[in-house]
Amino acid sequence: MIMDENGGREEYIRQVLEAYRKTPGTMGTVRRADRILAAQLYQRGLSLKAIDNALVLAATRRLIRPPDAPPLGTIRSLAYFLPVIEEVLHLRVTPDYFDYLRHKLERAGSTP
């Protein structure tokens, strides 16, 4: 989970990449393109909370699927989450919704 908004550019990038790395379904590694994208998210002024919420939403969607659904491939890039980040920026839900999703992930065994 991303913690603080006040650490400056490098801390922001570090927190985004660490949250991405820990998100279920990802390779768990960070590539140069991921670091560049995290810097671009910082430049856009996106909140760490919105990014964290997007990671949680995407991870929950991938995890909670019908048992007979075909397996999903491993996420290899932070860019995978861009559409979900944009979606979260426009969602009109309470923070409780994302707390609920985090709880679902915890019950499933892992949290970003």
C-alpha distance (Angstrom), angle and dihedral (degrees) to the residues before:
residue distance angle dihedral
M1 . . .
I2 3.79 . .
M3 3.77 111.1 .
D4 3.81 118.5 -175.0
E5 3.79 139.0 27.3
N6 3.81 97.4 -163.1
G7 3.80 105.9 72.2
G8 3.80 101.0 92.8
R9 3.79 130.7 -120.1
E10 3.80 100.0 -47.5
E11 3.80 93.2 45.8
Y12 3.80 90.4 48.1
I13 3.81 91.0 51.8
R14 3.80 91.4 46.1
Q15 3.79 92.3 51.3
V16 3.81 94.1 46.9
L17 3.80 92.3 49.0
E18 3.80 93.3 45.3
A19 3.81 91.4 50.5
Y20 3.81 90.0 47.6
R21 3.80 91.8 48.2
K22 3.81 91.2 52.4
T23 3.80 95.9 45.2
P24 3.81 112.4 114.9
G25 3.78 112.1 -109.0
T26 3.81 96.1 31.2
M27 3.80 126.2 110.7
G28 3.78 89.5 -114.1
T29 3.79 92.1 -125.4
V30 3.79 131.7 103.3
R31 3.78 122.3 -136.9
R32 3.79 130.5 -163.6
A33 3.82 91.3 -101.9
D34 3.81 89.3 55.8
R35 3.80 91.0 52.9
I36 3.82 90.8 49.6
L37 3.79 91.4 49.5
A38 3.82 91.8 49.2
A39 3.82 88.4 53.6
Q40 3.81 89.6 50.3
L41 3.80 90.5 51.3
Y42 3.81 88.0 52.4
Q43 3.82 90.6 49.8
R44 3.81 89.8 51.5
G45 3.79 88.4 54.6
L46 3.79 95.0 -122.7
S47 3.75 113.7 168.1
L48 3.77 119.3 -113.7
K49 3.80 87.5 -130.2
A50 3.82 92.2 58.8
I51 3.80 91.0 50.1
D52 3.79 92.0 46.9
N53 3.80 90.6 48.8
A54 3.81 90.3 50.9
L55 3.80 91.9 51.7
V56 3.80 89.8 50.0
L57 3.81 92.8 47.4
A58 3.80 94.1 48.9
A59 3.80 93.5 44.4
T60 3.80 91.2 49.9
R61 3.79 92.2 49.2
R62 3.79 90.9 51.2
L63 3.78 93.7 45.7
I64 3.78 100.4 45.3
R65 3.78 103.0 59.1
P66 3.78 134.8 130.8
P67 3.81 111.3 -74.5
D68 3.81 91.5 -122.7
A69 3.83 94.4 51.6
P70 3.79 114.9 116.7
P71 3.81 114.5 -100.9
L72 3.78 117.9 -92.9
G73 3.77 123.0 -127.0
T74 3.78 123.7 -115.3
I75 3.80 116.7 -85.1
R76 3.79 107.4 -115.2
S77 3.79 102.6 179.9
L78 3.78 141.2 40.5
A79 3.81 85.2 -131.9
Y80 3.82 87.9 74.3
F81 3.80 87.0 74.2
L82 3.83 97.5 51.4
P83 3.83 95.5 95.9
V84 3.80 90.5 48.5
I85 3.82 91.2 47.8
E86 3.82 88.5 53.5
E87 3.81 90.0 47.1
V88 3.81 92.3 51.2
L89 3.81 90.7 50.4
H90 3.81 88.6 60.6
L91 3.81 100.0 38.2
R92 3.76 118.1 112.5
V93 3.79 101.5 -152.0
T94 3.78 132.9 122.9
P95 3.81 121.6 -104.2
D96 3.81 85.6 -109.8
Y97 3.81 88.8 73.5
F98 3.80 91.7 62.2
D99 3.80 90.8 43.6
Y100 3.81 86.7 55.2
L101 3.82 90.4 51.2
R102 3.81 91.2 48.7
H103 3.78 88.3 52.6
K104 3.82 90.1 51.3
L105 3.81 90.0 52.0
E106 3.80 91.9 47.8
R107 3.79 90.1 51.9
A108 3.79 89.1 49.4
G109 3.79 89.8 53.9
S110 3.78 109.3 -100.0
T111 3.80 140.7 57.8
P112 3.80 129.3 -162.8
